[in-house]
Amino acid sequence: MKLYGTVTLSKDGKTWSIKCEPHVSMRIKQVFAQVDKGQHGSLKLSASETNSRDLEWFLTRYPMMVYGTDQLEKQARAYDARVDLSTRIMDGSYTLPDYEMALPPRDYQKVAAALAVNNGGLLCADELGLGKTVTALAMLANPETLPALVVVPAHLPKQWEREVNRFLPGLRTHVLKKGTPYPLADKNDQLPDVLVSSYHKLRGWADHLGYGGDYAIKSIVYDECQELRRSDSQKYKAAHHLSLAATYRLGLSATPIYNYGGEFYSVMDAIKPGCMGTREEFIREWCAQGYGDKPRIKDPKAFGTYLRDSAHMIRRTRQAVARELPDLNQVIHQIGSDPKALEDVEDAATELAKIIVSQNKGFEIMKASSELSNTLRQATGVAKAPYVAEFVRMLLEQDIPVTLFGWHREVYSIWGSRLADFNPAWYTGSESPSKKHKEAQRFLDGDTNLLILSLRSGSGLDGLQKRCSTVVFGELDWSPGVLEQCVGRAHRDGQLDPVFAYYLTAMDGVDPIMIDILGLKRQQIRGVRDPNGSLVLPKTVDPNHIKKLAEAYLART
């Protein structure tokens, strides 16, 4: 039998090196999109399960001498077994285990829990309101997954502790109180079954909970796992370290990325290290270089299908699980604005815009881009704040509970002054987690009909759907994922009434550009999560959104 070259496993077991005849080398570069096309002589391919299975298949056409046959066989068979069992779990031919819980999970939640255990790592991207928390608790009902760590945004530890106690009352639960390690055993010298930590406390506990630590976790749940989208953050590094130590990992998020598809690598590599290969391979295979250092996924539909077929992600819609909610009505409503607020920043904004549209590059433009966005967003928010307050007052005077979303403190100040007689509850970046909990409870108890919520403070917050079906955006966010999360606070399982989401926009300032820009980012996430859904939006825009904002601003001024 003719051999076309050699395949050698590196000493650390992480990389295949392929040396072969030139025409076979060309074919490898065609078949394996993740291989660096600029490589010559020895081609490098990470030794992931997926790559090893594909390499085994390739060698049936172009046989080579393999140094590391056992590893290739082991990984290829592991891939086949994992995907085969995942397929059986999904199509219903596999008998799901019993879940001993005080409140039984639904069948689709059992399926995701079984997938997480079978795969060792899973992204559950079910639509908002389908009970991803219960899916995670179903996984933790399996004694093999304990002890476990649940990592959540800063405002949600108490909510998770409450849900663990409600669904799994037999487990000992502990919320980490500070970011530095301390003894976890109780007075009976028993360790907790479930630890709950905020993302910000993770850094100080990573070594304590990982390999050789005092409390070796077996599973880890990342709630709102889009928090891990930036690989240079300390919370990502701590999470990745812990995921390497854990046996089972589950990421929960209906919006696993906020902006560009390249963030998916960081999220998936934290949930299941190595499943996407190396970052460089991922970018070569799936991404087109975007503006700056933000690679965009070339074909979101294809990537979303790949994640499902390889059992790395599961996503169900309400329609798919027969739990459709009342209608969601989204209304873009134009309101007035005070031109003086925008005139006050005109000189500074003009200078910043000129820098951005110039041919210069580097730190100066990056700094100007950030400042221009912040300046115009705040000025726009202040300009329309009195008109937003009047719109919300109109709803409140009809005894309609309202959740009002904003971003800037200056805007909050105007809203607070003009709506003071309604005694609003506050859930923004200024309150402590315990204060946020108390304020949200005031709203839920009916002590006030107005909850003012920061655009990025309410991820994962549950219960608002039982009190409120009217959402008002007094300010916008550059990311459609943030807006979707906000709407999902009311439009979720348990909501009985049609939900109305009002986007109050001004004719001047940054609002018209933001409405336009939000299209491209939404295309990225919709394609990945729902490969059968439409990716065609009314308008496709340049991802260089700040430059477009600068050009539009200069054109007006």
Phi, psi and omega per residue, in radians:
M1 nan 2.286 3.141
K2 -1.260 2.340 3.052
L3 -1.874 2.366 -3.038
Y4 -1.731 -0.015 3.139
G5 2.798 -2.771 -3.128
T6 -2.283 2.619 3.040
V7 -2.171 2.131 -3.042
T8 -2.191 2.294 3.089
L9 -1.486 2.336 3.133
S10 -1.142 2.800 -3.095
K11 -1.044 -0.571 3.141
D12 -1.478 -0.013 3.084
G13 1.289 0.280 -3.040
K14 -1.842 -0.228 -3.001
T15 -2.454 2.400 2.961
W16 -1.669 2.292 3.036
S17 -1.901 2.186 -3.041
I18 -2.046 2.098 3.036
K19 -2.037 2.116 -3.019
C20 -2.641 3.079 3.134
E21 -1.133 2.626 -3.026
P22 -0.933 -0.758 -3.080
H23 -1.222 -0.527 3.082
V24 -1.264 -0.648 3.075
S25 -1.043 -0.722 3.103
M26 -1.106 -0.695 -3.135
R27 -1.181 -0.663 3.087
I28 -1.034 -0.756 -3.128
K29 -1.156 -0.468 3.084
Q30 -1.349 -0.692 -3.066
V31 -1.369 -0.746 -3.104
F32 -1.764 1.652 -3.089
A33 -1.094 -0.393 -3.086
Q34 -1.380 -0.201 3.122
V35 -1.291 2.391 3.119
D36 -1.141 2.022 -3.106
K37 -1.154 -0.281 3.136
G38 -1.512 -0.090 3.132
Q39 -1.286 2.545 3.059
H40 -2.437 2.628 3.120
G41 1.481 -1.353 3.140
S42 -2.038 2.095 3.137
L43 -1.658 2.427 -3.093
K44 -1.882 2.398 3.113
L45 -2.506 2.217 -3.121
S46 -1.117 2.547 -3.056
A47 -1.560 0.935 3.060
S48 -1.386 2.900 3.100
E49 -0.995 -0.815 -3.084
T50 -1.110 -0.841 -3.137
N51 -1.103 -0.690 -3.133
S52 -1.141 -0.688 3.102
R53 -1.142 -0.742 3.127
D54 -1.187 -0.635 3.121
L55 -1.151 -0.712 3.086
E56 -1.020 -0.770 3.101
W57 -1.080 -0.752 -3.122
F58 -1.080 -0.614 -3.086
L59 -1.258 -0.254 3.040
T60 -1.239 -0.425 3.095
R61 -1.629 -0.671 3.139
Y62 -2.207 1.447 -3.090
P63 -1.046 2.473 3.082
M64 -2.449 2.818 3.022
M65 -1.319 2.140 -3.078
V66 -1.861 2.149 3.032
Y67 -1.819 1.667 -3.019
G68 2.232 0.579 -3.071
T69 -1.022 -0.735 -3.106
D70 -1.055 -0.727 3.138
Q71 -1.162 -0.733 3.127
L72 -1.073 -0.812 3.132
E73 -1.109 -0.764 -3.109
K74 -1.077 -0.816 -3.102
Q75 -1.229 -0.668 -3.139
A76 -1.129 -0.731 3.138
R77 -1.241 -0.583 3.091
A78 -1.109 -0.705 3.105
Y79 -1.098 -0.833 -3.128
D80 -1.046 -0.785 -3.102
A81 -1.137 -0.722 -3.106
R82 -1.153 -0.809 -3.111
V83 -1.203 -0.667 3.131
D84 -1.095 -0.827 -3.137
L85 -1.169 -0.660 3.106
S86 -1.081 -0.678 3.103
T87 -1.109 -0.722 3.131
R88 -1.173 -0.667 3.089
I89 -1.089 -0.732 -3.089
M90 -1.256 -0.651 -3.069
D91 -1.542 0.006 3.045
G92 1.549 0.041 -3.133
S93 -1.470 -0.077 3.116
Y94 -1.806 2.329 3.127
T95 -1.379 2.002 -3.106
L96 -1.230 2.557 3.120
P97 -1.197 2.810 3.051
D98 -1.292 2.506 3.126
Y99 -2.062 1.820 -3.116
E100 -1.429 1.674 -3.095
M101 -2.327 2.618 3.138
A102 -1.088 -0.610 3.051
L103 -2.125 2.085 -3.015
P104 -1.191 2.440 3.058
P105 -1.303 2.795 3.058
R106 -1.362 2.854 -3.063
D107 -1.042 -0.731 -3.100
Y108 -1.211 -0.454 3.058
Q109 -1.276 -0.621 3.058
K110 -1.099 -0.701 -3.131
V111 -1.049 -0.840 -3.128
A112 -1.128 -0.672 3.120
A113 -1.115 -0.729 3.116
A114 -1.154 -0.663 3.096
L115 -1.093 -0.741 -3.121
A116 -1.055 -0.738 3.136
V117 -1.218 -0.739 -3.129
N118 -1.120 -0.720 -3.038
N119 -1.504 -0.397 -3.050
G120 1.422 -0.291 3.110
G121 -2.819 2.290 -3.088
L122 -2.630 2.442 2.958
L123 -1.734 2.013 3.055
C124 -1.687 1.868 -3.070
A125 -1.938 0.588 3.119
D126 -0.956 2.665 3.116
E127 -0.976 2.672 3.091
L128 -0.933 2.346 3.048
G129 1.599 0.037 -3.125
L130 -1.591 0.104 3.020
G131 1.479 0.845 3.111
K132 -1.135 -0.509 3.086
T133 -1.061 -0.750 3.135
V134 -1.160 -0.611 3.058
T135 -1.010 -0.798 3.124
A136 -1.120 -0.721 -3.140
L137 -1.157 -0.570 3.069
A138 -1.131 -0.676 3.062
M139 -1.083 -0.735 -3.106
L140 -1.281 -0.214 3.060
A141 -1.237 -0.296 3.069
N142 -1.412 2.032 -3.092
P143 -0.985 -0.436 -3.137
E144 -1.128 -0.356 -3.076
T145 -1.555 -0.044 -3.064
L146 -1.761 2.610 -0.017
P147 -1.282 2.740 -3.032
A148 -2.255 2.719 3.053
L149 -2.105 2.251 3.060
V150 -1.952 2.141 -3.090
V151 -1.919 2.224 -2.971
V152 -2.421 2.824 2.982
P153 -1.028 2.773 -2.962
A154 -1.023 -0.450 -3.060
H155 -1.610 0.054 -3.001
L156 -1.982 -0.067 -3.115
P157 -0.942 -0.794 -3.109
K158 -1.137 -0.645 3.109
Q159 -1.106 -0.738 3.132
W160 -1.191 -0.712 3.098
E161 -1.031 -0.739 3.136
R162 -1.105 -0.721 -3.109
E163 -1.236 -0.660 3.073
V164 -1.067 -0.806 -3.133
N165 -1.133 -0.525 -3.110
R166 -1.346 -0.758 -3.073
F167 -1.588 -0.555 -3.092
L168 -2.252 1.151 -3.018
P169 -1.118 -0.279 -3.131
G170 -1.408 -0.132 -3.100
L171 -1.619 2.534 3.037
R172 -1.500 2.219 -3.068
T173 -2.091 2.486 3.109
H174 -2.478 2.270 3.055
V175 -1.664 2.190 -3.141
L176 -1.110 2.255 -3.030
K177 -1.601 -0.394 3.141
K178 -2.599 2.947 -3.029
G179 -1.515 0.075 3.083
T180 -2.058 2.511 -3.045
P181 -1.082 2.554 3.048
Y182 -2.607 2.861 -3.119
P183 -1.024 2.364 -3.085
L184 -1.782 -0.228 -3.112
A185 -1.203 2.517 3.100
D186 -1.470 -2.998 -3.076
K187 -1.137 -0.336 3.085
N188 -1.670 0.219 3.128
D189 1.109 0.522 3.089
Q190 -1.810 2.400 3.117
L191 -1.530 2.649 3.126
P192 -1.183 2.626 3.031
D193 -1.391 -0.604 -3.099
V194 -2.284 2.130 3.020
L195 -1.727 2.434 3.071
V196 -2.068 2.182 -3.107
S197 -2.317 2.584 2.946
S198 -1.368 2.792 3.111
Y199 -1.050 -0.602 -3.055
H200 -1.277 -0.393 3.100
K201 -1.486 -0.186 -2.996
L202 -1.099 -0.657 -3.066
R203 -0.988 -0.790 -3.090
G204 -1.268 -0.338 -3.065
W205 -1.806 -0.114 -2.975
A206 -0.981 -0.856 -3.134
D207 -1.209 -0.565 -3.095
H208 -1.203 -0.513 -3.063
L209 -1.812 -0.132 -3.092
G210 -1.625 -2.643 -3.122
Y211 -0.998 2.267 3.062
G212 1.291 0.079 -3.128
G213 -1.369 3.036 -3.123
D214 -1.295 -0.351 -3.087
Y215 -2.384 1.569 -3.042
A216 -1.444 1.864 -3.118
I217 -1.288 2.626 3.058
K218 -1.828 -0.454 3.122
S219 -2.462 2.770 -3.118
I220 -2.507 2.366 3.110
V221 -2.017 2.237 3.078
Y222 -1.890 1.805 3.076
D223 -1.420 2.469 -3.057
E224 0.893 1.017 -2.981
C225 -1.210 -0.068 2.995
Q226 -1.092 -0.236 3.041
E227 -1.059 -0.314 -3.071
L228 -1.753 0.284 -3.031
R229 -1.304 -0.243 -3.120
R230 -1.903 1.934 -3.034
S231 -1.263 -0.214 3.124
D232 -1.601 0.024 -3.123
S233 -1.458 2.667 3.133
Q234 -1.161 -0.630 -3.133
K235 -1.187 -0.590 3.073
Y236 -1.150 -0.792 -3.108
K237 -1.087 -0.702 3.106
A238 -1.163 -0.741 -3.140
A239 -1.113 -0.750 -3.134
H240 -1.093 -0.725 3.104
H241 -1.050 -0.755 -3.133
L242 -1.233 -0.612 3.128
S243 -1.141 -0.588 3.081
L244 -1.113 -0.522 -3.115
A245 -1.496 -0.434 -3.056
A246 -1.441 2.743 3.077
T247 -1.622 -0.619 -3.108
Y248 -2.192 2.340 3.114
R249 -2.373 2.454 -3.132
L250 -2.399 2.134 3.055
G251 -1.777 2.390 -3.121
L252 -2.102 2.160 3.024
S253 -3.068 2.256 2.998
A254 -1.338 -0.309 3.130
T255 -2.258 1.298 -3.024
P256 -1.158 -0.292 2.957
I257 -2.256 2.638 3.079
Y258 -1.688 -0.608 -2.998
N259 -2.187 -1.658 -2.998
Y260 -1.734 2.609 -3.011
G261 -1.045 -0.440 3.123
G262 -1.039 -0.362 3.103
E263 -1.147 -0.339 3.134
F264 -1.067 -0.565 -3.135
Y265 -1.052 -0.847 -3.112
S266 -1.067 -0.776 -3.126
V267 -1.090 -0.842 -3.086
M268 -1.225 -0.618 -3.129
D269 -1.242 -0.441 3.041
A270 -1.329 -0.672 -3.125
I271 -1.251 -0.727 3.124
K272 -2.513 1.549 -3.051
P273 -0.918 2.284 3.073
G274 1.552 -0.155 -3.034
C275 -1.198 -0.393 3.136
M276 -1.796 0.194 -3.043
G277 1.310 -2.710 3.088
T278 -1.484 2.812 3.123
R279 -1.023 -0.720 -3.129
E280 -1.114 -0.716 3.103
E281 -1.108 -0.760 -3.124
F282 -1.039 -0.794 -3.112
I283 -1.150 -0.712 3.129
R284 -1.143 -0.678 -3.046
E285 -1.390 -0.716 -2.935
W286 -1.987 -0.268 -2.921
C287 -2.016 2.691 2.917
A288 -1.956 2.372 -3.073
Q289 -1.096 2.233 3.126
G290 -1.690 -2.872 3.128
Y291 -1.170 2.298 -3.138
G292 1.146 -2.241 -3.105
D293 -1.882 0.535 -3.083
K294 -1.924 1.568 3.121
P295 -1.220 2.444 3.120
R296 -1.892 2.519 3.101
I297 -1.185 2.253 -3.067
K298 -1.161 -0.790 -3.087
D299 -2.303 1.527 -3.098
P300 -0.996 -0.619 3.132
K301 -1.101 -0.812 -3.132
A302 -1.111 -0.710 -3.130
F303 -1.173 -0.724 3.097
G304 -1.072 -0.711 3.096
T305 -1.124 -0.714 3.115
Y306 -1.067 -0.776 -3.136
L307 -1.048 -0.649 3.134
R308 -1.282 -0.823 -3.080
D309 -1.120 -0.546 3.127
S310 -1.565 0.099 3.072
A311 1.082 0.530 3.057
H312 -1.553 -0.368 -3.077
M313 -2.497 2.565 2.996
I314 -2.277 2.420 3.101
R315 -2.532 2.189 3.070
R316 -2.084 2.506 3.053
T317 -1.658 2.894 3.086
R318 -1.061 -0.662 -3.140
Q319 -1.129 -0.686 -3.097
A320 -1.150 -0.554 -3.114
V321 -1.798 0.225 3.067
A322 1.009 0.670 3.080
R323 -2.291 1.050 -3.134
E324 -1.260 2.541 -3.131
L325 -1.699 2.946 2.989
P326 -1.000 2.857 -3.055
D327 -1.018 2.599 2.981
L328 -1.902 2.110 -3.141
N329 -1.928 1.998 -3.114
Q330 -1.912 2.144 -3.021
V331 -2.163 2.141 2.990
I332 -1.585 1.975 -3.016
H333 -2.080 2.099 -3.120
Q334 -1.468 2.305 3.136
I335 -2.157 3.039 3.131
G336 -1.332 3.003 3.087
S337 -2.691 2.722 -3.137
D338 -1.579 1.941 -3.083
P339 -1.081 -0.400 -3.086
K340 -1.086 -0.655 -3.125
A341 -1.069 -0.633 3.112
L342 -1.386 -0.587 3.101
E343 -1.128 -0.567 -3.107
D344 -1.130 -0.441 -3.113
V345 -1.891 0.160 -3.006
E346 -1.075 -0.803 -3.083
D347 -1.096 -0.843 -3.116
A348 -1.131 -0.736 -3.116
A349 -1.151 -0.651 3.122
T350 -1.101 -0.771 3.129
E351 -1.107 -0.726 3.114
L352 -1.117 -0.736 -3.134
A353 -1.111 -0.652 3.121
K354 -1.127 -0.661 3.102
I355 -1.107 -0.756 -3.051
I356 -1.163 -0.688 -3.090
V357 -1.503 -0.042 3.076
S358 -1.254 3.035 -3.121
Q359 -1.495 -0.080 -3.135
N360 -1.183 2.730 3.118
K361 -2.324 2.960 3.022
G362 1.849 -2.750 -2.988
F363 -1.063 -0.645 -3.088
E364 -1.054 -0.768 3.141
I365 -1.216 -0.695 3.114
M366 -1.042 -0.781 -3.138
K367 -1.142 -0.753 3.141
A368 -1.124 -0.660 3.135
S369 -1.075 -0.806 3.139
S370 -1.107 -0.773 -3.100
E371 -1.161 -0.701 -3.137
L372 -1.127 -0.790 3.131
S373 -1.039 -0.843 -3.118
N374 -1.123 -0.729 -3.102
T375 -1.110 -0.852 -3.084
L376 -1.285 -0.611 3.094
R377 -1.105 -0.788 -3.131
Q378 -1.158 -0.776 -3.128
A379 -1.085 -0.695 3.109
T380 -1.138 -0.738 3.116
G381 -1.075 -0.747 3.127
V382 -1.168 -0.711 -3.093
A383 -1.074 -0.653 -3.084
K384 -1.754 -0.043 -3.063
A385 -0.953 -0.789 3.132
P386 -1.089 -0.598 -3.120
Y387 -1.319 -0.610 3.031
V388 -1.080 -0.778 -3.126
A389 -1.053 -0.704 3.135
E390 -1.182 -0.662 3.102
F391 -1.105 -0.797 3.141
V392 -1.143 -0.677 3.102
R393 -1.023 -0.713 3.137
M394 -1.015 -0.685 3.121
L395 -1.246 -0.779 -3.091
L396 -1.118 -0.602 -3.131
E397 -1.234 -0.231 3.023
Q398 -1.678 0.228 3.131
D399 1.081 0.666 3.101
I400 -1.766 2.061 3.053
P401 -1.102 2.385 -3.041
V402 -2.283 2.374 2.919
T403 -1.836 2.075 -3.058
L404 -1.920 2.153 -3.089
F405 -1.811 2.358 3.080
G406 -2.580 -2.947 -3.066
W407 -2.483 -0.742 -2.996
H408 -1.699 2.468 -3.128
R409 -1.089 -0.630 3.128
E410 -1.076 -0.628 3.102
V411 -1.234 -0.768 3.095
Y412 -0.977 -0.690 -3.102
S413 -1.063 -0.741 3.134
I414 -1.175 -0.786 3.123
W415 -1.062 -0.780 -3.108
G416 -1.065 -0.675 -3.132
S417 -1.217 -0.797 -3.044
R418 -1.362 -0.344 -3.119
L419 -2.046 0.362 -3.071
A420 -1.046 -0.549 -3.090
D421 -1.213 -0.180 3.079
F422 -1.706 0.056 3.059
N423 0.861 1.034 -3.034
P424 -1.103 2.613 2.976
A425 -1.570 2.528 -3.023
W426 -2.059 2.266 3.126
Y427 -2.428 1.252 -3.057
T428 -2.116 -2.831 -3.138
G429 -1.419 -0.013 -3.054
S430 -1.655 -0.277 -3.067
E431 -1.683 2.630 3.032
S432 -1.240 2.821 3.106
P433 -0.967 -0.707 -3.139
S434 -1.184 -0.648 3.104
K435 -1.159 -0.713 3.094
K436 -1.037 -0.764 3.134
H437 -1.042 -0.761 -3.131
K438 -1.155 -0.715 -3.131
E439 -1.172 -0.737 3.099
A440 -1.087 -0.652 3.141
Q441 -1.171 -0.618 3.066
R442 -1.011 -0.745 3.135
F443 -1.176 -0.778 -3.105
L444 -1.156 -0.572 -3.136
D445 -1.381 -0.118 3.129
G446 1.501 0.209 3.104
D447 -1.238 -0.377 3.068
T448 -2.572 2.668 3.097
N449 -1.738 0.087 -3.084
L450 -2.239 2.122 3.018
L451 -2.020 2.064 3.097
I452 -1.707 2.046 -2.956
L453 -2.122 2.379 3.056
S454 -1.230 2.514 -3.124
L455 -0.944 -0.603 -3.058
R456 -2.006 0.390 -3.130
S457 -1.857 -0.242 -2.972
G458 -1.848 0.211 -3.105
S459 -1.041 2.286 3.128
G460 1.458 -0.145 -3.121
L461 -1.186 2.193 -3.093
D462 -2.025 2.685 3.055
G463 1.960 -0.373 -3.101
L464 -1.115 -0.474 -3.117
Q465 -1.117 -0.353 3.141
K466 -1.450 -0.153 -3.051
R467 -2.145 -0.440 -2.913
C468 -2.475 2.409 3.044
S469 -2.238 0.217 3.141
T470 -2.155 2.092 -3.114
V471 -2.053 2.317 3.141
V472 -2.175 2.228 3.047
F473 -1.718 1.795 3.074
G474 -1.408 -0.373 3.001
E475 -2.394 2.759 -3.128
L476 -1.858 2.919 3.068
D477 -2.158 2.599 3.132
W478 -1.120 -0.398 -3.040
S479 -1.766 2.196 3.071
P480 -1.166 -0.452 3.099
G481 -1.082 -0.656 3.107
V482 -1.137 -0.783 -3.130
L483 -1.113 -0.687 3.125
E484 -1.127 -0.711 3.083
Q485 -1.048 -0.738 -3.119
C486 -1.098 -0.830 3.123
V487 -1.071 -0.638 -3.109
G488 -1.170 -0.214 3.061
R489 -1.172 -0.502 3.136
A490 -1.853 -0.626 -3.082
H491 -1.626 1.409 -3.069
R492 -2.673 3.027 -3.111
D493 -0.958 2.242 -3.082
G494 1.901 -0.240 3.097
Q495 -1.368 2.273 -3.092
L496 -1.814 -0.319 -3.035
D497 -1.964 2.734 2.999
P498 -1.007 2.432 -3.122
V499 -1.729 2.338 3.074
F500 -1.981 2.140 3.079
A501 -1.989 2.008 -3.116
Y502 -1.796 2.149 3.050
Y503 -1.767 1.800 -3.077
L504 -1.533 2.015 -3.034
T505 -2.149 2.581 3.081
A506 -1.701 2.683 3.128
M507 -1.284 -0.449 -3.120
D508 -1.919 3.059 3.112
G509 1.413 -2.597 -2.994
V510 -1.553 -0.279 -3.019
D511 -0.984 -0.846 -3.110
P512 -1.028 -0.636 3.138
I513 -1.252 -0.685 -3.127
M514 -1.120 -0.718 3.118
I515 -1.041 -0.693 3.141
D516 -1.208 -0.832 -3.034
I517 -1.143 -0.604 -3.035
L518 -1.030 -0.271 -3.096
G519 -1.090 -0.849 -3.036
L520 -1.123 -0.760 -3.110
K521 -1.141 -0.637 3.124
R522 -1.146 -0.618 3.105
Q523 -1.050 -0.710 3.131
Q524 -1.028 -0.912 -3.009
I525 -1.336 -0.598 -3.139
R526 -1.113 -0.698 -3.104
G527 -1.140 -0.714 -3.117
V528 -1.206 -0.761 -3.043
R529 -1.350 -0.569 -3.062
D530 -2.373 1.487 -3.073
P531 -1.144 -0.282 3.115
N532 -1.614 -0.156 -3.134
G533 -1.413 2.864 -3.120
S534 -1.282 2.378 3.041
L535 -1.812 -0.022 -3.084
V536 -1.486 2.033 3.096
L537 -1.876 2.829 -3.106
P538 -0.986 -0.506 -3.071
K539 -2.606 2.269 3.060
T540 -1.786 2.281 -2.976
V541 -2.149 2.872 3.124
D542 -1.203 2.255 3.124
P543 -1.160 -0.238 3.083
N544 -1.373 1.219 -2.924
H545 -1.266 -0.549 -3.120
I546 -1.229 -0.642 3.086
K547 -1.134 -0.685 3.104
K548 -1.125 -0.696 3.084
L549 -1.052 -0.769 -3.130
A550 -1.101 -0.771 -3.131
E551 -1.112 -0.744 3.135
A552 -1.141 -0.663 -3.135
Y553 -1.149 -0.784 3.129
L554 -1.121 -0.616 3.123
A555 -1.112 -0.614 -3.129
R556 -1.373 -0.564 -3.020
T557 -1.740 nan nan
